């Protein structure tokens, strides 16, 4: 199977060291079930078009422009050339501006990962030196890069033989946890309850497996589609599970539920 085409190609630069690189998204949603919108009467696909809000007339693609609203129904037109002129230096070069300890960047700042690798053999040595030096110093690189016509701050992190480029969220996108967790007390937990919860955690602890993050909705959708292919009848509605847990907020009920969970686990182990 041929490797996918690079999402982005350019250069990785650190001071006077430069090497050609290519970048690919580290995640994909291409396997997800996708639907088209159809006309129920004809079973034909429908298409979306831009329409002038005032005249109701369809707008040609060549006449579509970006507009910044400065008042009610008052817009400043921004041309594509003006948008493309922003941050030209970061359009084709990842110039590492600074390094920071990896453990100082919290998870909430990380947005989307991309795999970065040298795009030809000539750049392998320079790429490897930058990667291994970061790994040895336990630091990550901070740079800027134009992605989707927007300049983004990015973090470069060693990953095996390659480098992962994480796009970072903008500062105004990250909300402070104190605004949401501030009213939650540290708690004076009942030692017996803590012991029971710890035992449940130990019973259910397993090594990480990617199958733990499977998507049951996608699986059910594929089943429905397959059923429709076979019988041309409507698929059955997803069946719910009975006997779900009920939370009452009572510590005694919680402790009873935990004890019952542990007992059921032991009983199941004896039977097997």
N, C-alpha and C positions, 0 to 999 in steps of 0.2 A: 504494500500500500504506500503510495507516494505521500511524503510529508505535506502538511497544509502550507499554503502560501503565506509568507510573512505578513503580519498585520501592519508592521512598520519597519523601515530600513533606514539606517543612518550611521552615526558614529558615537562611540563611547570615548569620552575625553577626560583625562586627569592631568592637569598641568601640561607638560609637553608630550605626554603619552596619549596616542589616539589609535583606535582600531575600529574597523567597520563591524557593525552588529546588526542583527535582525531581532524583532520582537513579535511574540505571539501571545494571545490571551491564554492564561493558564487554566481557565474554566470555559465551559461551553454549554449552551442550552439547545444545541442543534438536535439532540435526541428527544426533546420534549414534544409531546403531542400538540400540534398546532391546528387551528381551524380557520377557515375562510368564511366570510360573511356572504350568504347567498340570498337570492330572491326566492322566497318560499314558493311563489306561483310558477316560476320558470326553472328553478334549480340552477340558475346562472349566477356567477360571481358578480358582486357589486363592487364599484370602485369609488374612492373618495376624491372629491375635487374641492379646490378652494373657491369660495363664492364671495363676491363683494357684499359686505354686511349691509350697505345702504342701497345699492342698485339691484342686488340679487343676481347680477350677471357673473358667469364663470370667469375666473382670472387666468390668463395664460401664464405658463411657468416663467417666461421671460420677464413678466411684469411683477413677479413676486419679489419683495424686498423686505429686509428686516427693519423694524421700527421701534424706537424707544419712546414710551409714553411719558410725556412731561406734564400732561394735564388731560382733562376729560376730552377725548376725541382730538387730541393734539399730539402729534408724533414727530420725532426727528428721524428721518430716513438715514440708515447706515448702509453704505454700499458694501458688497462682498470684498472689493479691493481694500477697503478700510479695515475690515475684519481680518483679512489675511496679512495685513501689514503689521499686526500686533505680534510681538515676541518672535520675530523671524529667526533669531539666533537659536532658539530652542525648538525650531521646527524639525531640524535634521541632526541635532547634536545633543547628546546627554552629557553636559559638562558638569562633573561632580564639583559642587561649590564648597561643601563642607562635610565633615563626618561627625556622627554623634553615637554614643553608646546605644546598642540595640535595645537594652532593657529600659531605656528612658522614653521610648515611644509606645504609648498605650495602644491596645488593639482597636480602640474606637476611631483612631485616625486612619487606619488602613481601609482602603476602599476596594480596589480591584487588582488582582495579581496578573502579571505578565511574565513570560519566560524570555530572558535575554540571552543570546548566544552569539559568538563570532560568526560573521557571514562568509568569511573565507579563511584559508589556512594561514595566510600572512598575519592575521590579527590574533591568532591563538595565544601567542606568548604574552602580548600586552594585556589581553583579556584575563589570562590566568594570573598574571602578577597582581592586577588590581583586585581580582576576586580573592586570592589567597592572602593578600595583605590585610584586607578587611576582615577575613575570617580569623587571622592571627591576632588582630587587635580587638576583636569582638565589637566592631563598629559597623554601621551602615552608612551609605552615602546619601546625601540629600542633593537633589538637582531639580531642574524644571524641564518640562517637555510639552510640546503642543500635541494634544490628542483630541480628535474631533473638533478641531478649530478653536480649542480653548487651551490656554497654557495652564498646566497643572503642576503642582509640586509633587515630586515622586521620591520614593525611598528605594535604594538599591541594596539588596540583601543577598549574600552568598547562599547558594543552594546546590549542594553537590558539586558537579563540574560546571554549573552555570550560575546565573544570577537571576533573582526574582525582582522585577520592578513593580513596586506597589504604588498605585496612584493614592495620594493622600487627600483626605477631605479638607475643604476650606475651613478656616477658623470659625466662620459664622454658621457652619453646619453642625458643629459639635456642641451639644448641650451639656451643661454641668450636671453630674450625677447628684450633687447635693440638693438640687432643685426637686428631685424625685425621691431620694432616699433619706433626706434630712430628718424626716419625722419618724423614721424607723429606729427604735432603740436598739442598743447592743444586746439587751436581753439578759435576764438572769435565769438561764436554762436549767430545767430540772435534770440532775445528773442521770436519773433512771431513764428519762426520755432520750437524753443524748446517747446513752449506752445502746438503747434499742435502735435508734436511727443509724448509729455507727455499724451495728450488726447487719442491718438491712443493706447499707452501702457495701459492706464487705461481701455479703452474699451475692450482690448483683455486679460486682466489679469484674470486668473482663478487659483484655487488650483491645485497643481500638481497631475497628474493622470498617472500611468504607461502606459495607452493606448496612451498617447501623444508620446511615443517612439516606437510605433509599426513599423514594417518593411513592407512597401507596396510592395517591390520587392518580399519578400517571399510569401506574399498573392497572388500576381499575378502568381508566379511560381506554387503555389498549384492549382490555377484555370486552368492553362494550362495543368498541369498533369491530373487533373480531367476531363477536356475536352477530352484529348487524351484517357483516359480510357473509356469514354463513346462512343466516335465516331471513335477512331483510326485515326483521321484526325489531321493535323497540327493545333496547337493552334493559335488563332489570335494574331497579334502583339499588344503589349501594346499601347493603344491610348494616345496620348499626349494631353495636355490641351491648348486650344487656348486663345489668349488674355492675354499672360503673360506680366508682367510689363517691360517697357523699361527704362533704366537709361541713361540720357543724361548728367548728371553732372551739370545741371543747377539748382540752388537753387529755382528759380521761379517754374520750372517744378516739383521739389520735393514738394514744398509747395502746388501746385495745386493737385498733386496726393494724398497728405495727406488729404486735404480738401474734395476731392471727396470720399475718403475712409470713412471719418466720416459721410458724407452726405448719402452714400449708406447704412451705418450701421443704421442710424436713420430711413431711408425709409423702410428698411427691418423690423425694430422693429414695425413700425406703421402697416404694413401689417399683421404681425403675431398677 
